[in-house]
Amino acid sequence: MHEITALLPCGIFVMDAESRFVSVNPFACELTGYHADELIGKRMDILLSVASRIYFQTHIYPLVTLYNSANELYVTIQTRQRVPIPVLLNAAAHTHEGQLLIYFTFIPVHQRRLYEKEILAAKKAAEDALLRNDELLKLQQRLEQHQAEQDRQLSQLQQRNNELEQFSKIITHDLQEPLRKINVFAGLLDNEQPDALTSMGNTALTGIGKASSRLRTLIGDLQLYFTLTSQQAEIESIDLQPVIEDISQEYESMGVHFDLKPLPTVVGNREGLTSLFRHLVDNAVKFRQVGDTPAMVRVSGTVVGHNSFRTTPDKYNYVDYARITVSDNGIGFDNQQRDEVFRILKKLHPRTPGMGLGLAVSKKIVELHNGQISAESAVGKGTKITVLLPIA
């Protein structure tokens, strides 16, 4: 039997009840670097670190003596040079000739920790893959819901565009034609039989002419508003400085003073942006103070960071925008009405000229450029219009 244990590719220790070595095989000696006679009679502590001693005394030894066996216990032994060697330990207790002997067999498991790490890493990778797959499924569901919502909104938008197209045709033809006939018949009365009308009739005829002229202007403005579109619009880089300077020259002959600051370059449609700032300047001039106070229009601009998401909640993407302000010293309005001024056909001052479309058209032009427009005002202290336009 001794010859067999000497050939086994595992370590064998035999200990007595006091944890002293009674026998060791050559594999155990070769692994630990001790000779057999250096171990016989010594306690197990000689091969254990402090932590392993505590584990042996509080767990392994009581387990073996209580159940007469213990299997697959992981412990670290030390060589003569104090090199730690992880081993897997099995133990069995037997009584031989009235003496309790504990037999230990062990094999080194140098790669166990590596294998454990690899197994744990593989397990974590599998769990992460499952988690990512679950997240991808959730994202796919959200994407499908978003696509369905976009399809619904697109369908509604197409329906609205069709309705606007029909409305534009009604304005172009169905409303214009009766208006032309009114003007023709009024002209016939005025030209063919000017003396046949009484004073009251002439007054009524003049009123018809003025009303038809206002209606013609209104129809033209409405047609412009409903036909504004970003489709087929030429987009280019536009230096706003000469655009504003050209507009200001048109109004300086009317006694309007301008204070123009340097303006940035933006990206957009030249015709649309020219129309935008002409509307804003015209609005400032139109609502000037009554009396000798000269109309003053100030235009300035700067580049600011602004969130490009306008309606999506909790989404942020800050990019550079040009912030242009057009302010005046006009009659102003109650600041609580700052949102109403952009509504179509909304006039805060009924006796002033215009049809209430200037700021509505301006707002639509800005929105077609993926920008924003807002107003601040106070009665008697003027108005400031702020426009945000993308610069790239």
Secondary structure, DSSP 4 states (H G I P E B T S, - for coil): -HHHHHH-SSEEEEE-TTSBEEEE-HHHHHHHT--HHHHTT-BGGGGB-HHHHHHIIIIIHHHHHHHSEEEEEEEEEE-TT--EEEEEEEEEEEEETTEEEEEEEEEE-TTHHHHHHHHHHHHHHHHHHHHHHHHHHHHHHHHHHHHHHHHHHHHHHHHHHHHHHHHHHIIIIIIHHHHHHHHHHHHHHHHH-TTSS-HHHHHHHHHHHHHHHHHHHHHHHHHHHHH---TTPPPEEEEHHHHHHHHHHHHHTTT-EEEE----EEEE-HHHHHHHHHHHHHHHHHTPPSSSPPPEEEEEEEEEEEES-SSSTT---EEEEEEEEEEE-S----GGGTTGGGSTT--SSTTSSS-S-HHHHHHHHHHHTT-EEEEEE-TTS-EEEEEEEE--
